[in-house]
Amino acid sequence: MKLYKALIFSLAVSFLFTGCFEDNDDNLISASEINDFVYKGMSIFYLYKDNMPVLANDRFTSDAEYADYLNSFSSPEALFESLIYDRQNVDRFSWIVDDYFELERQFQGITGTNGMEFTLFPEPNTSNGVFGVVRLVLPNSDADIKGIKRGDIFYAIDGIELFFDAGTGANNFDLFDSETYTLNLGSYDDKGTQDDADDTVEPLSVDISLTKSEYIENPIYETGVFDVNGQNVGYLMFNGFTSGYDDELNDVFANFKANNVQHLILDLRYNPGGRVSIETYLASMITGQFTGQLFTKLIRNSNLENTDYDFTDEIENGGTINSLGLNKVYVLTTQRSASASEGLINGLEPYIEVVQIGTTTTGKTQASITLYDSPDFTREGVNPNHTYAMQPLIADGVNKDGTKVPSTGLIPDLEFRESGLNYGVIGDENEPFLAFALAEIENATTKLMTIKEASKFNLKALKDSNDFMPNKGGLIADR
């Protein structure tokens, strides 16, 4: 870390550090200190620096030219956005915030939420109606306390029916922004037929008021051990590669070892990502026979050295990792599985068989870090005059073979799509997604077909509650 900081400092001093600059006539030229921070941080760390001539180390020939450049932008956000390489197609994930305290809380799993995660679908046989289905309820949240269950259906907020105009994109989804709102529950009536031409969503006259509050989310949502033909199958729903849960995650694998788990189902269907270090610990818990070998590598820009993450036998606090020594793992994915979730699959595939079950993942290969306005861009010595921070992409993650996750996502080996009308109870062996994976381990072909047929659902999702938090998750490098 000391060598890393020394490298960053040496790069930083090649730029101008002050917020004011002196021209040849000794006149002070004012420039925004926040813009100064934005430009320097991007020029040193940004993954696509070499694709942006404006970020070249020798771009400016004088203090005056640099100051004029910084002062030409109306805001730090405008400058930041101008430095992004191909926002639509390549860099979809770099961002800047004006409050790093909130950013830090988010990375610690602390958010303002009522605990209800949901998916929105077009209401059948209406011109622009929308209904929602609860897909997850966070334990001990307001939604949990108020009795909201996975699979509950709602059609309105505060008595206002949800809508989405496919032609213009107009909608009233901002109803979910309120700190407190009333959920108007309904039911889906398929009229007892397979044809959805007569399906409707009917009000239930059940209204539940939900309030958002500060919530610390434990990424270990559910665990279990199941007997399949005399062999023990471990199950873990892991919803975020979040710091602070290393010991608890290690304890889960200690329990798996104690139960002689021979197969593992890793449920990442709702996992948007997190820290590469946690990803590496989890990979090491699943395996154990590759300690010291390369798990994943972060490829950085021409300014910086690449970073290797090796399989390890220790977690951060020095505790010994409880590893299963598996040569095969089953991973459940959806389009919401992103970044570190994808990196885990990609990093394991050169070593063991990874059976991916579900739908294609997000397709995010790049890692980011938080940059603060300080001499070495860490939290230490941060500028007290503002609370801006950046989260730019700084590296591409590849496995030991140099392969990265394609931007189109990872395609499953076995396709299974969750039905909004048949979600089931997470962790229950009859929950369709889990039941499908268990049937695959059992090699029960008929059961697989039956479960898949029962989960058919023709309606395509319009929006997910995670879409309202676009910066949640990601692939976070450890500097």
One Martini backbone bead per residue (centre of mass of N, CA, C, O) as a GRO file, in nm:
protein
  479
    1MET     BB    1   0.055   0.063  -0.019
    2LYS     BB    2   0.297   0.257  -0.010
    3LEU     BB    3   0.373   0.222  -0.310
    4TYR     BB    4   0.106   0.316  -0.422
    5LYS     BB    5   0.107   0.601  -0.297
    6ALA     BB    6   0.372   0.691  -0.428
    7LEU     BB    7   0.273   0.671  -0.720
    8ILE     BB    8   0.037   0.869  -0.700
    9PHE     BB    9   0.202   1.111  -0.607
   10SER     BB   10   0.392   1.126  -0.856
   11LEU     BB   11   0.158   1.179  -1.054
   12ALA     BB   12   0.028   1.429  -0.919
   13VAL     BB   13   0.285   1.624  -0.934
   14SER     BB   14   0.258   1.655  -1.253
   15PHE     BB   15   0.059   1.841  -1.152
   16LEU     BB   16  -0.154   2.084  -1.033
   17PHE     BB   17  -0.258   2.165  -0.697
   18THR     BB   18  -0.391   2.421  -0.713
   19GLY     BB   19  -0.672   2.654  -0.738
   20CYS     BB   20  -0.442   2.839  -0.838
   21PHE     BB   21  -0.294   3.030  -1.112
   22GLU     BB   22   0.008   3.132  -1.283
   23ASP     BB   23   0.110   3.354  -1.500
   24ASN     BB   24   0.345   3.540  -1.679
   25ASP     BB   25   0.216   3.810  -1.519
   26ASP     BB   26   0.136   3.726  -1.221
   27ASN     BB   27  -0.160   3.636  -1.250
   28LEU     BB   28  -0.437   3.528  -1.106
   29ILE     BB   29  -0.600   3.214  -1.170
   30SER     BB   30  -0.910   3.088  -1.149
   31ALA     BB   31  -1.006   2.764  -1.007
   32SER     BB   32  -1.164   2.482  -0.948
   33GLU     BB   33  -1.098   2.250  -0.704
   34ILE     BB   34  -1.294   2.032  -0.804
   35ASN     BB   35  -1.206   2.020  -1.099
   36ASP     BB   36  -0.916   1.949  -1.033
   37PHE     BB   37  -0.982   1.677  -0.905
   38VAL     BB   38  -1.128   1.547  -1.143
   39TYR     BB   39  -0.904   1.557  -1.353
   40LYS     BB   40  -0.673   1.415  -1.200
   41GLY     BB   41  -0.817   1.151  -1.133
   42MET     BB   42  -0.878   1.070  -1.428
   43SER     BB   43  -0.582   1.088  -1.542
   44ILE     BB   44  -0.476   0.855  -1.353
   45PHE     BB   45  -0.726   0.617  -1.333
   46TYR     BB   46  -0.870   0.590  -1.589
   47LEU     BB   47  -0.928   0.334  -1.798
   48TYR     BB   48  -0.981   0.544  -2.066
   49LYS     BB   49  -0.744   0.746  -2.098
   50ASP     BB   50  -0.617   0.646  -2.382
   51ASN     BB   51  -0.902   0.748  -2.530
   52MET     BB   52  -0.835   1.046  -2.397
   53PRO     BB   53  -0.657   1.315  -2.488
   54VAL     BB   54  -0.736   1.513  -2.248
   55LEU     BB   55  -0.574   1.299  -2.037
   56ALA     BB   56  -0.304   1.363  -2.095
   57ASN     BB   57  -0.011   1.440  -1.932
   58ASP     BB   58   0.057   1.670  -2.184
   59ARG     BB   59  -0.196   1.856  -2.250
   60PHE     BB   60  -0.068   2.096  -2.080
   61THR     BB   61   0.154   2.397  -2.111
   62SER     BB   62  -0.013   2.566  -1.888
   63ASP     BB   63  -0.173   2.714  -1.636
   64ALA     BB   64  -0.371   2.879  -1.805
   65GLU     BB   65  -0.488   2.651  -1.978
   66TYR     BB   66  -0.593   2.482  -1.743
   67ALA     BB   67  -0.777   2.697  -1.611
   68ASP     BB   68  -0.959   2.750  -1.856
   69TYR     BB   69  -1.065   2.467  -1.875
   70LEU     BB   70  -1.199   2.442  -1.595
   71ASN     BB   71  -1.375   2.718  -1.632
   72SER     BB   72  -1.562   2.597  -1.879
   73PHE     BB   73  -1.727   2.465  -1.648
   74SER     BB   74  -2.030   2.465  -1.464
   75SER     BB   75  -1.943   2.175  -1.341
   76PRO     BB   76  -1.827   1.883  -1.222
   77GLU     BB   77  -2.026   1.708  -1.384
   78ALA     BB   78  -1.955   1.820  -1.665
   79LEU     BB   79  -1.662   1.738  -1.664
   80PHE     BB   80  -1.690   1.440  -1.610
   81GLU     BB   81  -1.866   1.373  -1.861
   82SER     BB   82  -1.645   1.470  -2.073
   83LEU     BB   83  -1.444   1.213  -1.975
   84ILE     BB   84  -1.623   1.007  -2.101
   85TYR     BB   85  -1.620   0.695  -2.266
   86ASP     BB   86  -1.869   0.605  -2.431
   87ARG     BB   87  -2.148   0.599  -2.261
   88GLN     BB   88  -2.343   0.402  -2.426
   89ASN     BB   89  -2.119   0.146  -2.483
   90VAL     BB   90  -1.886   0.142  -2.251
   91ASP     BB   91  -1.934   0.373  -2.019
   92ARG     BB   92  -2.203   0.306  -1.784
   93PHE     BB   93  -2.061   0.339  -1.460
   94SER     BB   94  -1.962   0.608  -1.410
   95TRP     BB   95  -1.937   0.839  -1.117
   96ILE     BB   96  -2.075   1.122  -0.932
   97VAL     BB   97  -2.059   1.296  -0.613
   98ASP     BB   98  -2.166   1.537  -0.343
   99ASP     BB   99  -2.178   1.276  -0.119
  100TYR     BB  100  -1.967   1.058   0.042
  101PHE     BB  101  -2.130   0.961   0.284
  102GLU     BB  102  -2.352   0.815   0.123
  103LEU     BB  103  -2.164   0.630  -0.034
  104GLU     BB  104  -2.044   0.478   0.209
  105ARG     BB  105  -2.311   0.363   0.311
  106GLN     BB  106  -2.376   0.196   0.063
  107PHE     BB  107  -2.111   0.012   0.082
  108GLN     BB  108  -2.224  -0.087   0.379
  109GLY     BB  109  -2.545  -0.141   0.334
  110ILE     BB  110  -2.667   0.156   0.370
  111THR     BB  111  -3.014   0.241   0.352
  112GLY     BB  112  -3.309   0.381   0.219
  113THR     BB  113  -3.580   0.168   0.323
  114ASN     BB  114  -3.871  -0.058   0.328
  115GLY     BB  115  -3.782  -0.365   0.204
  116MET     BB  116  -3.897  -0.352  -0.096
  117GLU     BB  117  -3.872  -0.571  -0.369
  118PHE     BB  118  -3.937  -0.523  -0.729
  119THR     BB  119  -4.160  -0.585  -1.014
  120LEU     BB  120  -4.259  -0.456  -1.328
  121PHE     BB  121  -4.567  -0.489  -1.518
  122PRO     BB  122  -4.779  -0.531  -1.761
  123GLU     BB  123  -5.109  -0.493  -1.790
  124PRO     BB  124  -5.339  -0.681  -1.898
  125ASN     BB  125  -5.573  -0.543  -2.104
  126THR     BB  126  -5.418  -0.267  -2.135
  127SER     BB  127  -5.268   0.021  -2.246
  128ASN     BB  128  -5.083   0.126  -1.951
  129GLY     BB  129  -5.074  -0.071  -1.735
  130VAL     BB  130  -4.949  -0.150  -1.393
  131PHE     BB  131  -4.772  -0.407  -1.210
  132GLY     BB  132  -4.663  -0.551  -0.901
  133VAL     BB  133  -4.393  -0.764  -0.766
  134VAL     BB  134  -4.276  -0.918  -0.498
  135ARG     BB  135  -3.933  -1.055  -0.461
  136LEU     BB  136  -3.837  -0.901  -0.185
  137VAL     BB  137  -3.773  -0.919   0.177
  138LEU     BB  138  -3.640  -0.752   0.430
  139PRO     BB  139  -3.536  -0.815   0.727
  140ASN     BB  140  -3.687  -0.604   0.960
  141SER     BB  141  -3.849  -0.436   0.796
  142ASP     BB  142  -4.127  -0.268   0.725
  143ALA     BB  143  -4.241  -0.478   0.530
  144ASP     BB  144  -4.208  -0.717   0.723
  145ILE     BB  145  -4.374  -0.604   0.963
  146LYS     BB  146  -4.637  -0.556   0.764
  147GLY     BB  147  -4.650  -0.841   0.580
  148ILE     BB  148  -4.484  -0.859   0.341
  149LYS     BB  149  -4.463  -1.068   0.046
  150ARG     BB  150  -4.354  -1.280  -0.159
  151GLY     BB  151  -4.580  -1.219  -0.441
  152ASP     BB  152  -4.702  -0.969  -0.406
  153ILE     BB  153  -4.962  -0.754  -0.529
  154PHE     BB  154  -4.963  -0.440  -0.715
  155TYR     BB  155  -5.140  -0.133  -0.869
  156ALA     BB  156  -5.087   0.095  -0.641
  157ILE     BB  157  -5.024   0.439  -0.521
  158ASP     BB  158  -5.212   0.615  -0.326
  159GLY     BB  159  -5.451   0.529  -0.542
  160ILE     BB  160  -5.252   0.527  -0.788
  161GLU     BB  161  -5.226   0.413  -1.087
  162LEU     BB  162  -5.013   0.248  -1.273
  163PHE     BB  163  -4.796   0.368  -1.549
  164PHE     BB  164  -4.706   0.300  -1.909
  165ASP     BB  165  -4.569   0.450  -2.202
  166ALA     BB  166  -4.428   0.301  -2.473
  167GLY     BB  167  -4.397   0.547  -2.668
  168THR     BB  168  -4.280   0.780  -2.444
  169GLY     BB  169  -4.218   0.672  -2.130
  170ALA     BB  170  -4.435   0.746  -1.960
  171ASN     BB  171  -4.472   0.789  -1.595
  172ASN     BB  172  -4.533   0.712  -1.219
  173PHE     BB  173  -4.262   0.607  -1.053
  174ASP     BB  174  -4.225   0.850  -0.844
  175LEU     BB  175  -4.400   0.726  -0.614
  176PHE     BB  176  -4.142   0.570  -0.486
  177ASP     BB  177  -3.988   0.830  -0.358
  178SER     BB  178  -4.132   0.829  -0.112
  179GLU     BB  179  -4.100   0.778   0.222
  180THR     BB  180  -4.421   0.754   0.215
  181TYR     BB  181  -4.648   0.482   0.128
  182THR     BB  182  -4.928   0.329  -0.031
  183LEU     BB  183  -5.015  -0.002  -0.076
  184ASN     BB  184  -5.206  -0.150  -0.342
  185LEU     BB  185  -5.355  -0.440  -0.346
  186GLY     BB  186  -5.366  -0.747  -0.546
  187SER     BB  187  -5.479  -0.967  -0.813
  188TYR     BB  188  -5.436  -1.246  -1.028
  189ASP     BB  189  -5.652  -1.319  -1.312
  190ASP     BB  190  -5.662  -1.610  -1.535
  191LYS     BB  191  -5.946  -1.769  -1.556
  192GLY     BB  192  -5.816  -2.069  -1.583
  193THR     BB  193  -5.609  -2.001  -1.814
  194GLN     BB  194  -5.344  -1.988  -2.052
  195ASP     BB  195  -5.470  -1.743  -2.160
  196ASP     BB  196  -5.407  -1.377  -2.147
  197ALA     BB  197  -5.662  -1.232  -2.285
  198ASP     BB  198  -5.834  -1.240  -1.983
  199ASP     BB  199  -5.653  -1.100  -1.799
  200THR     BB  200  -5.638  -0.968  -1.453
  201VAL     BB  201  -5.628  -0.696  -1.215
  202GLU     BB  202  -5.736  -0.708  -0.879
  203PRO     BB  203  -5.863  -0.566  -0.623
  204LEU     BB  204  -5.841  -0.609  -0.245
  205SER     BB  205  -5.870  -0.386  -0.023
  206VAL     BB  206  -5.546  -0.357   0.043
  207ASP     BB  207  -5.363  -0.141   0.266
  208ILE     BB  208  -5.007  -0.040   0.289
  209SER     BB  209  -4.791   0.130   0.492
  210LEU     BB  210  -4.470   0.268   0.393
  211THR     BB  211  -4.137   0.318   0.543
  212LYS     BB  212  -3.845   0.473   0.529
  213SER     BB  213  -3.516   0.361   0.640
  214GLU     BB  214  -3.249   0.281   0.797
  215TYR     BB  215  -3.050   0.011   0.643
  216ILE     BB  216  -2.883  -0.299   0.715
  217GLU     BB  217  -2.754  -0.520   0.483
  218ASN     BB  218  -2.746  -0.858   0.470
  219PRO     BB  219  -2.613  -1.064   0.222
  220ILE     BB  220  -2.708  -1.306   0.397
  221TYR     BB  221  -3.019  -1.434   0.339
  222GLU     BB  222  -2.974  -1.758   0.276
  223THR     BB  223  -2.969  -2.093   0.416
  224GLY     BB  224  -2.886  -2.448   0.336
  225VAL     BB  225  -2.968  -2.809   0.364
  226PHE     BB  226  -2.986  -3.080   0.126
  227ASP     BB  227  -3.132  -3.386   0.027
  228VAL     BB  228  -2.980  -3.573  -0.255
  229ASN     BB  229  -2.956  -3.886  -0.279
  230GLY     BB  230  -2.766  -3.874  -0.002
  231GLN     BB  231  -2.678  -3.576  -0.064
  232ASN     BB  232  -2.533  -3.275   0.023
  233VAL     BB  233  -2.684  -2.946  -0.021
  234GLY     BB  234  -2.584  -2.632  -0.057
  235TYR     BB  235  -2.726  -2.301   0.039
  236LEU     BB  236  -2.679  -1.958  -0.107
  237MET     BB  237  -2.792  -1.637  -0.051
  238PHE     BB  238  -2.617  -1.367  -0.222
  239ASN     BB  239  -2.659  -0.992  -0.227
  240GLY     BB  240  -2.346  -0.904  -0.156
  241PHE     BB  241  -2.007  -0.769  -0.173
  242THR     BB  242  -1.975  -0.697   0.150
  243SER     BB  243  -1.840  -0.546   0.395
  244GLY     BB  244  -1.829  -0.716   0.725
  245TYR     BB  245  -1.896  -1.054   0.641
  246ASP     BB  246  -1.667  -1.265   0.654
  247ASP     BB  247  -1.724  -1.436   0.908
  248GLU     BB  248  -2.013  -1.519   0.837
  249LEU     BB  249  -1.941  -1.658   0.571
  250ASN     BB  250  -1.741  -1.860   0.697
  251ASP     BB  251  -1.958  -1.995   0.878
  252VAL     BB  252  -2.126  -2.115   0.654
  253PHE     BB  253  -1.888  -2.306   0.556
  254ALA     BB  254  -1.859  -2.454   0.820
  255ASN     BB  255  -2.140  -2.582   0.805
  256PHE     BB  256  -2.100  -2.729   0.541
  257LYS     BB  257  -1.866  -2.905   0.639
  258ALA     BB  258  -2.019  -3.037   0.880
  259ASN     BB  259  -2.239  -3.147   0.646
  260ASN     BB  260  -2.099  -3.264   0.397
  261VAL     BB  261  -2.085  -3.092   0.144
  262GLN     BB  262  -2.106  -3.179  -0.223
  263HIS     BB  263  -2.296  -2.937  -0.296
  264LEU     BB  264  -2.348  -2.607  -0.464
  265ILE     BB  265  -2.579  -2.332  -0.423
  266LEU     BB  266  -2.546  -2.016  -0.579
  267ASP     BB  267  -2.732  -1.721  -0.508
  268LEU     BB  268  -2.725  -1.436  -0.760
  269ARG     BB  269  -2.994  -1.304  -0.873
  270TYR     BB  270  -2.963  -1.014  -0.675
  271ASN     BB  271  -2.652  -0.952  -0.741
  272PRO     BB  272  -2.466  -0.641  -0.807
  273GLY     BB  273  -2.212  -0.670  -0.612
  274GLY     BB  274  -1.862  -0.556  -0.530
  275ARG     BB  275  -1.593  -0.678  -0.381
  276VAL     BB  276  -1.313  -0.844  -0.481
  277SER     BB  277  -1.223  -0.966  -0.211
  278ILE     BB  278  -1.489  -1.119  -0.156
  279GLU     BB  279  -1.487  -1.283  -0.414
  280THR     BB  280  -1.222  -1.433  -0.339
  281TYR     BB  281  -1.316  -1.565  -0.079
  282LEU     BB  282  -1.550  -1.727  -0.201
  283ALA     BB  283  -1.380  -1.889  -0.402
  284SER     BB  284  -1.206  -2.018  -0.168
  285MET     BB  285  -1.448  -2.165  -0.028
  286ILE     BB  286  -1.535  -2.343  -0.268
  287THR     BB  287  -1.253  -2.454  -0.273
  288GLY     BB  288  -0.885  -2.474  -0.177
  289GLN     BB  289  -0.685  -2.602  -0.420
  290PHE     BB  290  -0.565  -2.283  -0.523
  291THR     BB  291  -0.365  -2.163  -0.348
  292GLY     BB  292  -0.188  -1.885  -0.502
  293GLN     BB  293  -0.360  -1.861  -0.739
  294LEU     BB  294  -0.506  -1.709  -0.996
  295PHE     BB  295  -0.820  -1.552  -1.015
  296THR     BB  296  -0.777  -1.230  -1.063
  297LYS     BB  297  -0.746  -0.943  -1.288
  298LEU     BB  298  -0.648  -0.598  -1.298
  299ILE     BB  299  -0.672  -0.381  -1.572
  300ARG     BB  300  -0.499  -0.099  -1.636
  301ASN     BB  301  -0.363   0.174  -1.714
  302SER     BB  302  -0.057   0.321  -1.817
  303ASN     BB  303   0.002   0.437  -1.522
  304LEU     BB  304  -0.066   0.146  -1.403
  305GLU     BB  305  -0.072  -0.134  -1.225
  306ASN     BB  306  -0.158  -0.436  -1.195
  307THR     BB  307  -0.396  -0.665  -1.023
  308ASP     BB  308  -0.376  -0.936  -0.806
  309TYR     BB  309  -0.595  -1.221  -0.730
  310ASP     BB  310  -0.569  -1.473  -0.499
  311PHE     BB  311  -0.605  -1.748  -0.374
  312THR     BB  312  -0.709  -1.816  -0.032
  313ASP     BB  313  -0.674  -1.898   0.342
  314GLU     BB  314  -0.761  -1.589   0.412
  315ILE     BB  315  -0.896  -1.346   0.575
  316GLU     BB  316  -0.853  -1.025   0.670
  317ASN     BB  317  -0.823  -1.109   0.993
  318GLY     BB  318  -0.674  -1.416   0.957
  319GLY     BB  319  -0.870  -1.617   0.907
  320THR     BB  320  -0.961  -1.931   0.830
  321ILE     BB  321  -1.068  -2.083   0.560
  322ASN     BB  322  -1.369  -2.245   0.465
  323SER     BB  323  -1.331  -2.516   0.257
  324LEU     BB  324  -1.470  -2.753   0.005
  325GLY     BB  325  -1.323  -2.859  -0.265
  326LEU     BB  326  -1.462  -2.801  -0.528
  327ASN     BB  327  -1.545  -2.896  -0.889
  328LYS     BB  328  -1.847  -2.781  -0.844
  329VAL     BB  329  -2.098  -2.528  -0.938
  330TYR     BB  330  -2.409  -2.363  -0.867
  331VAL     BB  331  -2.550  -2.078  -1.047
  332LEU     BB  332  -2.772  -1.814  -0.988
  333THR     BB  333  -2.929  -1.610  -1.249
  334THR     BB  334  -2.972  -1.273  -1.366
  335GLN     BB  335  -2.987  -0.953  -1.484
  336ARG     BB  336  -2.900  -0.864  -1.173
  337SER     BB  337  -2.634  -0.999  -1.226
  338ALA     BB  338  -2.322  -0.843  -1.123
  339SER     BB  339  -1.992  -0.816  -1.157
  340ALA     BB  340  -1.888  -0.994  -0.904
  341SER     BB  341  -2.071  -1.222  -0.995
  342GLU     BB  342  -1.934  -1.252  -1.273
  343GLY     BB  343  -1.640  -1.275  -1.169
  344LEU     BB  344  -1.672  -1.541  -1.023
  345ILE     BB  345  -1.739  -1.714  -1.263
  346ASN     BB  346  -1.493  -1.636  -1.440
  347GLY     BB  347  -1.269  -1.719  -1.227
  348LEU     BB  348  -1.360  -2.031  -1.197
  349GLU     BB  349  -1.374  -2.168  -1.486
  350PRO     BB  350  -1.061  -2.261  -1.515
  351TYR     BB  351  -1.101  -2.476  -1.257
  352ILE     BB  352  -1.417  -2.522  -1.263
  353GLU     BB  353  -1.740  -2.620  -1.269
  354VAL     BB  354  -1.994  -2.400  -1.405
  355VAL     BB  355  -2.341  -2.389  -1.335
  356GLN     BB  356  -2.556  -2.192  -1.510
  357ILE     BB  357  -2.869  -2.062  -1.380
  358GLY     BB  358  -3.110  -1.893  -1.596
  359THR     BB  359  -3.006  -1.577  -1.684
  360THR     BB  360  -2.865  -1.324  -1.821
  361THR     BB  361  -2.642  -1.106  -1.744
  362THR     BB  362  -2.538  -0.781  -1.749
  363GLY     BB  363  -2.229  -0.691  -1.832
  364LYS     BB  364  -1.969  -0.633  -1.614
  365THR     BB  365  -1.609  -0.584  -1.614
  366GLN     BB  366  -1.565  -0.338  -1.430
  367ALA     BB  367  -1.376  -0.143  -1.209
  368SER     BB  368  -1.389   0.051  -0.904
  369ILE     BB  369  -1.330   0.365  -0.726
  370THR     BB  370  -1.282   0.583  -0.466
  371LEU     BB  371  -1.243   0.937  -0.507
  372TYR     BB  372  -1.062   1.179  -0.337
  373ASP     BB  373  -0.975   1.504  -0.214
  374SER     BB  374  -0.644   1.414  -0.214
  375PRO     BB  375  -0.318   1.351  -0.255
  376ASP     BB  376  -0.407   1.012  -0.295
  377PHE     BB  377  -0.735   0.973  -0.312
  378THR     BB  378  -0.808   0.930  -0.029
  379ARG     BB  379  -0.957   0.981   0.280
  380GLU     BB  380  -0.696   1.087   0.362
  381GLY     BB  381  -0.685   1.427   0.366
  382VAL     BB  382  -0.942   1.557   0.302
  383ASN     BB  383  -1.118   1.799   0.169
  384PRO     BB  384  -1.321   2.028   0.365
  385ASN     BB  385  -1.477   2.208   0.127
  386HIS     BB  386  -1.596   1.923   0.032
  387THR     BB  387  -1.808   1.614  -0.091
  388TYR     BB  388  -1.671   1.508  -0.328
  389ALA     BB  389  -1.689   1.216  -0.549
  390MET     BB  390  -1.557   0.928  -0.722
  391GLN     BB  391  -1.663   0.639  -0.960
  392PRO     BB  392  -1.447   0.515  -1.153
  393LEU     BB  393  -1.323   0.340  -1.394
  394ILE     BB  394  -0.998   0.136  -1.349
  395ALA     BB  395  -1.077  -0.166  -1.452
  396ASP     BB  396  -1.025  -0.490  -1.590
  397GLY     BB  397  -1.166  -0.801  -1.556
  398VAL     BB  398  -0.978  -1.110  -1.535
  399ASN     BB  399  -0.874  -1.408  -1.584
  400LYS     BB  400  -0.613  -1.633  -1.615
  401ASP     BB  401  -0.681  -1.622  -1.945
  402GLY     BB  402  -0.791  -1.315  -2.010
  403THR     BB  403  -1.095  -1.326  -1.949
  404LYS     BB  404  -1.393  -1.153  -1.997
  405VAL     BB  405  -1.683  -1.015  -1.950
  406PRO     BB  406  -1.928  -0.964  -2.145
  407SER     BB  407  -2.140  -0.697  -2.222
  408THR     BB  408  -2.383  -0.920  -2.267
  409GLY     BB  409  -2.307  -1.141  -2.082
  410LEU     BB  410  -2.389  -1.438  -1.915
  411ILE     BB  411  -2.469  -1.746  -2.032
  412PRO     BB  412  -2.656  -1.998  -1.964
  413ASP     BB  413  -2.676  -2.343  -1.945
  414LEU     BB  414  -2.956  -2.305  -1.788
  415GLU     BB  415  -3.275  -2.212  -1.847
  416PHE     BB  416  -3.439  -1.978  -1.613
  417ARG     BB  417  -3.756  -1.820  -1.537
  418GLU     BB  418  -3.909  -1.616  -1.347
  419SER     BB  419  -4.226  -1.600  -1.198
  420GLY     BB  420  -4.443  -1.349  -1.096
  421LEU     BB  421  -4.670  -1.590  -1.010
  422ASN     BB  422  -4.413  -1.802  -0.893
  423TYR     BB  423  -4.186  -1.755  -0.665
  424GLY     BB  424  -4.187  -1.822  -0.377
  425VAL     BB  425  -3.976  -1.940  -0.112
  426ILE     BB  426  -3.696  -1.862   0.014
  427GLY     BB  427  -3.530  -2.180   0.080
  428ASP     BB  428  -3.733  -2.353  -0.048
  429GLU     BB  429  -3.742  -2.656  -0.220
  430ASN     BB  430  -4.009  -2.538  -0.393
  431GLU     BB  431  -3.869  -2.320  -0.511
  432PRO     BB  432  -3.829  -2.304  -0.838
  433PHE     BB  433  -3.529  -2.229  -0.870
  434LEU     BB  434  -3.420  -2.430  -0.661
  435ALA     BB  435  -3.566  -2.684  -0.769
  436PHE     BB  436  -3.418  -2.686  -1.040
  437ALA     BB  437  -3.132  -2.729  -0.924
  438LEU     BB  438  -3.195  -2.991  -0.770
  439ALA     BB  439  -3.284  -3.149  -1.026
  440GLU     BB  440  -3.009  -3.135  -1.163
  441ILE     BB  441  -2.854  -3.292  -0.945
  442GLU     BB  442  -3.058  -3.541  -0.973
  443ASN     BB  443  -3.127  -3.590  -1.278
  444ALA     BB  444  -3.441  -3.479  -1.328
  445THR     BB  445  -3.594  -3.435  -1.617
  446THR     BB  446  -3.899  -3.423  -1.559
  447LYS     BB  447  -3.882  -3.212  -1.332
  448LEU     BB  448  -3.761  -2.986  -1.497
  449MET     BB  449  -4.001  -2.957  -1.697
  450THR     BB  450  -4.222  -2.901  -1.487
  451ILE     BB  451  -4.103  -2.646  -1.359
  452LYS     BB  452  -4.078  -2.479  -1.619
  453GLU     BB  453  -4.377  -2.488  -1.703
  454ALA     BB  454  -4.488  -2.354  -1.429
  455SER     BB  455  -4.297  -2.077  -1.501
  456LYS     BB  456  -4.453  -1.952  -1.710
  457PHE     BB  457  -4.413  -1.611  -1.857
  458ASN     BB  458  -4.518  -1.351  -2.079
  459LEU     BB  459  -4.429  -1.115  -1.914
  460LYS     BB  460  -4.240  -0.824  -1.941
  461ALA     BB  461  -4.032  -0.642  -1.782
  462LEU     BB  462  -3.999  -0.291  -1.704
  463LYS     BB  463  -3.912  -0.292  -1.389
  464ASP     BB  464  -3.683  -0.238  -1.117
  465SER     BB  465  -3.591  -0.140  -0.809
  466ASN     BB  466  -3.282  -0.125  -0.889
  467ASP     BB  467  -3.324   0.106  -1.105
  468PHE     BB  468  -3.346   0.329  -0.864
  469MET     BB  469  -3.030   0.208  -0.807
  470PRO     BB  470  -2.774   0.232  -1.026
  471ASN     BB  471  -2.518   0.228  -0.797
  472LYS     BB  472  -2.556  -0.051  -0.711
  473GLY     BB  473  -2.268  -0.208  -0.645
  474GLY     BB  474  -2.051  -0.350  -0.840
  475LEU     BB  475  -1.690  -0.324  -0.893
  476ILE     BB  476  -1.467  -0.321  -0.617
  477ALA     BB  477  -1.171  -0.197  -0.554
  478ASP     BB  478  -0.865  -0.228  -0.346
  479ARG     BB  479  -0.689   0.008  -0.486
   0.00000   0.00000   0.00000
